[in-house]
Amino acid sequence: MNLIVIIAATLVAGIGSVWLAALLLRVGVRSGSGGVNSQHLLSLAAGALLATAFMHLLPEAFESRIEPALLFGVLLFGLVFFFLLDKAELWHHGHEHHHGSPAPGPVAAGQNTGHTGHDHPHDHAHGHAHHHDHGDHGHSHSHAPRGRGGWAVLTGDSVHCFGDGILIASAFIADMRLGLVAAIAVLAHEVPHHIGDLVVLRQSSANQRAALIKVSLAGTMTMLGGIVGWWLVDQLHGWLPYFLVLASSSFVYVALADLIPQLQKRLPARQTAAQIVWLVVGIALVTLVSRLAHGEHDHGHSDHGHAEHGHADHGHAHEGEGASAHKD
C-alpha cells in the first residue's frame, strides 16, 4: 500500500507540475502586471521548501537516537553535495540556452532580452525580469554547442526529478503525513523550474506539444526515483533519519541558493510586501496540509493505540490469572 501511495504522489509531483507549468504558460507568466506573476510562484515555492525542511523533515530526523552532531554533519554534507551537483549543472537542470530570441506564447509579452553573467534556471520563467546594465543583448552564454541546450535541460531535469522521487519516498516511509508534505513542496518548486524548461525547449522547437511531452517524460523520473527510494530505504531502514536530513538539505539548498536569490533584487515596497505574503502562503500551505494529514494520522493512530491498550489489558489479566494459579 505504501508503494502505491508513493507512486501516486511522485506522479502528481513529477508530471502534475509539468502540466501545471504548461497551464500557467498558456495563461501567461509575466514579471510585471497582468497574468501570473512568476515572483509569486518563486516566493510560494521557497516558503514551501523551507517550511517542509525546518518544520517537518528535520524534527522527524532528530527524534531518532542518533547524535545531533552527526545529523548536523550529514546536513552540512548534503548542502555541499547539492552544491557540487549544481556546479555539474545537474541538480538545477543546467539550463544552457541562448538569449535574444523571444519565447513563443504569452510569456514573450513580459520578456526582457537583457541577461547577466550569472544564470538562474528560472530566468526564462519570469520573462527575464531582472533589469541589467549590460548592453550585449544577443550574447550567448552557453558553454555547449548550439542546439544541445534542450538535451542539457532534459538531462538535468531527469536527474533532479529522480532525486526528488527518492526524497519523497524517504518521507513517506517515515510518516504518511511527511510524505504528503514533501510531495507538495516538490510540486511547488518544480512548477517554476518546468516553466523554464518548457520555454527553453519551445525556443529550440516549433512543436509546443513535443516540448510538453519531453518535459513530462523527464517528470516521470520522479516516479522511478520514488520506487528506487522505497526499495533503498526499506532495505536500509536504520538509515532513514539520514535520508530525511539529506532531503532537508536538498530543500534548503534549492530555496536559499536558487529561489531566494531571484527574489532579492530591489523592488518597490508593494512588490516586496507581495513577495513576503506569498512566502508566508507557502509556509501556511505546507502547515495546513500537515495539519489535515496529521488529524487523519492521529485518528488512525488513536484507534490503533486503543486496540493495543485492550490487548495489553488482556495480557495483564492473563498474567494475573497465571500468578494467582501459581500462588494457589
C-alpha distance (Angstrom), angle and dihedral (degrees) to the residues before:
residue distance angle dihedral
M1 . . .
N2 3.80 . .
L3 3.82 90.8 .
I4 3.82 91.8 51.6
V5 3.81 90.8 52.3
I6 3.82 90.7 47.6
I7 3.82 91.7 51.0
A8 3.81 91.6 48.5
A9 3.82 93.4 47.3
T10 3.81 94.2 46.6
L11 3.81 91.5 48.8
V12 3.80 90.8 52.0
A13 3.81 92.0 46.5
G14 3.81 95.0 43.2
I15 3.80 105.4 37.3
G16 3.81 98.5 19.5
S17 3.80 90.3 58.8
V18 3.83 89.9 53.4
W19 3.79 93.0 52.1
L20 3.79 91.8 44.7
A21 3.81 89.1 51.2
A22 3.82 90.0 50.8
L23 3.81 90.1 49.8
L24 3.80 91.6 51.1
L25 3.81 90.2 49.4
R26 3.78 89.3 52.7
V27 3.81 90.9 50.0
G28 3.79 89.6 46.3
V29 3.81 127.9 -98.0
R30 3.77 111.1 -145.0
S31 3.76 137.7 164.4
G32 3.78 93.7 -140.3
S33 3.77 134.2 46.0
G34 3.79 120.0 -40.0
G35 3.75 128.9 38.6
V36 3.79 122.5 31.1
N37 3.79 112.7 -29.4
S38 3.80 107.6 -130.7
Q39 3.81 91.3 -157.7
H40 3.79 87.5 65.3
L41 3.81 90.6 51.7
L42 3.79 91.1 51.7
S43 3.81 92.3 48.1
L44 3.80 91.5 48.3
A45 3.81 91.7 49.8
A46 3.81 93.2 47.5
G47 3.81 91.9 50.6
A48 3.81 91.8 48.6
L49 3.80 93.5 49.5
L50 3.80 95.6 46.7
A51 3.81 93.0 45.7
T52 3.81 91.7 49.4
A53 3.80 92.7 49.5
F54 3.80 100.6 42.9
M55 3.80 102.2 30.5
H56 3.81 101.3 37.6
L57 3.80 120.6 10.6
L58 3.81 99.4 41.5
P59 3.83 95.4 44.5
E60 3.82 89.0 50.4
A61 3.82 91.3 50.6
F62 3.80 93.1 47.2
E63 3.82 91.4 53.6
S64 3.80 87.1 74.4
R65 3.79 121.6 91.2
I66 3.80 92.1 -110.4
E67 3.80 116.0 121.8
P68 3.83 110.4 -94.9
A69 3.81 90.4 -135.2
L70 3.81 89.7 59.1
L71 3.81 92.5 49.1
F72 3.81 90.7 48.9
G73 3.80 87.3 51.3
V74 3.81 89.5 54.0
L75 3.81 89.0 48.8
L76 3.81 90.1 53.3
F77 3.80 91.1 46.2
G78 3.81 89.8 50.9
L79 3.80 93.0 52.0
V80 3.82 91.3 50.6
F81 3.82 91.0 44.4
F82 3.80 93.5 52.9
F83 3.80 89.8 44.9
L84 3.82 88.5 56.9
L85 3.81 90.9 47.5
D86 3.80 87.6 50.9
K87 3.81 90.4 51.8
A88 3.80 88.0 51.6
E89 3.83 86.2 53.8
L90 3.79 92.7 -122.2
W91 3.79 107.7 105.2
H92 3.80 97.4 50.5
H93 3.76 94.9 38.2
G94 3.81 95.9 -100.2
H95 3.81 95.3 -114.3
E96 3.76 104.4 -156.6
H97 3.75 107.5 175.9
H98 3.74 143.1 133.8
H99 3.75 127.5 -104.0
G100 3.73 123.1 -143.3
S101 3.81 103.0 67.2
P102 3.76 116.6 87.2
A103 3.76 118.5 -127.3
P104 3.76 118.5 -113.5
G105 3.75 119.4 -111.1
P106 3.79 133.2 33.6
V107 3.78 94.8 -40.2
A108 3.80 91.1 71.9
A109 3.78 90.1 69.6
G110 3.78 91.6 69.9
Q111 3.77 99.4 39.0
N112 3.73 126.9 121.8
T113 3.81 116.7 -164.3
G114 3.79 92.7 -143.2
H115 3.80 119.8 113.2
T116 3.74 143.5 -174.5
G117 3.75 131.2 -137.9
H118 3.80 85.5 -118.7
D119 3.78 109.8 75.8
H120 3.77 122.3 -153.1
P121 3.78 121.9 -167.3
H122 3.78 91.8 -125.1
D123 3.80 98.7 49.8
H124 3.79 90.2 109.8
A125 3.78 91.9 38.3
H126 3.75 93.0 66.8
G127 3.74 96.3 37.5
H128 3.79 96.5 -103.0
A129 3.76 88.5 -66.9
H130 3.81 94.0 171.5
H131 3.77 110.3 103.8
H132 3.78 110.4 -140.6
D133 3.77 137.6 -177.6
H134 3.82 94.4 -135.6
G135 3.76 114.8 115.4
D136 3.82 103.0 -167.2
H137 3.78 95.0 93.4
G138 3.77 95.8 167.5
H139 3.79 94.9 53.4
S140 3.79 116.0 130.3
H141 3.77 116.3 -143.3
S142 3.75 99.3 -179.1
H143 3.78 114.8 125.1
A144 3.82 90.6 -159.9
P145 3.80 125.2 74.8
R146 3.78 115.0 -86.8
G147 3.79 112.8 -84.8
R148 3.79 96.5 31.7
G149 3.80 95.3 85.6
G150 3.81 92.8 91.9
W151 3.79 92.4 55.8
A152 3.81 90.5 46.6
V153 3.81 88.9 54.5
L154 3.81 93.3 49.0
T155 3.82 93.3 45.8
G156 3.78 93.7 50.4
D157 3.79 91.2 42.2
S158 3.82 92.2 52.1
V159 3.81 93.8 49.8
H160 3.80 91.0 46.7
C161 3.82 93.0 48.8
F162 3.82 91.8 47.5
G163 3.80 89.7 53.7
D164 3.79 91.4 47.5
G165 3.82 89.1 53.9
I166 3.80 91.8 54.8
L167 3.81 90.7 49.1
I168 3.82 92.7 49.7
A169 3.82 91.2 49.0
S170 3.82 91.0 50.4
A171 3.80 90.4 52.9
F172 3.82 93.0 48.0
I173 3.80 92.3 50.6
A174 3.79 90.3 52.0
D175 3.81 94.0 48.1
M176 3.81 135.7 -22.7
R177 3.80 90.3 -128.2
L178 3.81 91.8 53.3
G179 3.79 90.2 50.2
L180 3.80 93.1 53.8
V181 3.79 91.3 47.9
A182 3.82 92.1 48.4
A183 3.82 91.6 48.7
I184 3.82 90.8 51.4
A185 3.81 90.8 49.2
V186 3.81 92.2 49.6
L187 3.82 90.8 47.8
A188 3.81 90.9 50.6
H189 3.80 95.7 51.3
E190 3.81 96.0 39.7
V191 3.82 93.5 58.7
P192 3.84 94.8 70.0
H193 3.81 89.9 42.1
H194 3.79 92.9 52.2
I195 3.79 91.4 47.4
G196 3.80 87.0 59.8
D197 3.80 91.4 45.6
L198 3.80 93.0 52.1
V199 3.79 93.1 47.7
V200 3.81 92.4 50.5
L201 3.81 93.2 47.8
R202 3.80 92.2 45.9
Q203 3.79 88.7 55.6
S204 3.80 91.4 55.7
S205 3.82 95.2 42.0
A206 3.79 132.7 39.6
N207 3.82 90.4 -150.4
Q208 3.80 105.9 89.2
R209 3.81 92.4 -177.5
A210 3.82 90.6 56.7
A211 3.82 89.8 52.6
L212 3.81 90.6 52.2
I213 3.83 91.7 48.9
K214 3.81 92.7 49.3
V215 3.80 94.1 50.2
S216 3.82 90.4 44.0
L217 3.81 89.9 54.3
A218 3.80 89.1 51.4
G219 3.81 87.2 50.4
T220 3.81 90.7 57.4
M221 3.81 86.9 68.1
T222 3.80 85.4 76.7
M223 3.81 88.5 66.9
L224 3.81 91.8 47.0
G225 3.79 89.4 50.1
G226 3.80 89.0 49.8
I227 3.82 92.0 54.5
V228 3.81 92.4 46.6
G229 3.81 90.2 46.1
W230 3.81 91.4 50.1
W231 3.81 91.1 52.4
L232 3.81 94.4 41.9
V233 3.80 97.4 48.1
D234 3.81 91.0 42.3
Q235 3.81 88.9 56.4
L236 3.81 92.6 44.2
H237 3.79 100.3 35.8
G238 3.80 92.6 151.7
W239 3.80 88.4 61.5
L240 3.81 92.9 57.6
P241 3.86 94.8 107.6
Y242 3.80 88.8 55.4
F243 3.81 91.3 50.9
L244 3.80 89.6 51.2
V245 3.80 91.7 50.9
L246 3.81 90.5 49.3
A247 3.80 89.1 50.7
S248 3.80 88.6 51.7
S249 3.80 92.3 49.7
S250 3.80 89.4 52.1
F251 3.80 92.7 51.7
V252 3.81 93.2 44.8
Y253 3.80 92.2 48.3
V254 3.80 94.5 49.0
A255 3.81 91.2 47.7
L256 3.81 98.1 45.4
A257 3.81 101.6 32.8
D258 3.78 100.4 35.1
L259 3.81 114.3 20.6
I260 3.82 105.9 29.5
P261 3.86 95.2 51.0
Q262 3.81 88.8 58.8
L263 3.79 89.2 56.7
Q264 3.80 95.9 50.5
K265 3.78 99.8 81.9
R266 3.79 116.8 114.5
L267 3.80 110.8 -87.1
P268 3.80 136.6 169.3
A269 3.79 114.9 -88.1
R270 3.81 92.0 -105.0
Q271 3.81 93.9 55.9
T272 3.79 91.6 43.8
A273 3.80 89.5 52.7
A274 3.81 89.4 50.1
Q275 3.81 90.2 53.0
I276 3.81 90.5 52.3
V277 3.79 91.7 47.2
W278 3.82 92.1 52.4
L279 3.80 90.5 45.7
V280 3.80 88.3 55.3
V281 3.82 89.7 45.7
G282 3.81 88.7 56.6
I283 3.81 90.8 51.7
A284 3.81 91.5 45.3
L285 3.82 91.7 48.9
V286 3.81 92.1 55.4
T287 3.81 91.0 44.4
L288 3.81 91.8 50.2
V289 3.81 93.3 49.1
S290 3.79 89.2 47.7
R291 3.80 92.9 50.2
L292 3.81 93.2 48.4
A293 3.80 92.2 47.7
H294 3.80 90.8 42.3
G295 3.80 91.0 55.7
E296 3.79 91.5 54.7
H297 3.79 90.8 43.3
D298 3.79 92.1 51.0
H299 3.80 91.5 49.0
G300 3.79 92.2 53.3
H301 3.78 91.2 41.9
S302 3.82 91.3 49.8
D303 3.81 91.6 52.5
H304 3.76 89.8 47.4
G305 3.79 89.6 48.0
H306 3.80 91.8 52.1
A307 3.79 90.3 51.2
E308 3.80 90.6 50.2
H309 3.80 90.0 47.0
G310 3.78 91.1 52.7
H311 3.77 90.1 47.9
A312 3.80 89.8 50.0
D313 3.80 91.7 50.6
H314 3.78 89.4 49.3
G315 3.78 89.4 51.5
H316 3.80 92.0 49.6
A317 3.79 90.1 51.2
H318 3.80 90.3 53.9
E319 3.78 90.4 47.7
G320 3.82 90.0 50.9
E321 3.77 92.0 49.2
G322 3.79 90.9 48.2
A323 3.78 91.6 49.5
S324 3.78 91.4 48.7
A325 3.79 91.6 49.6
H326 3.77 90.5 48.3
K327 3.80 90.5 50.0
D328 3.80 92.0 50.6
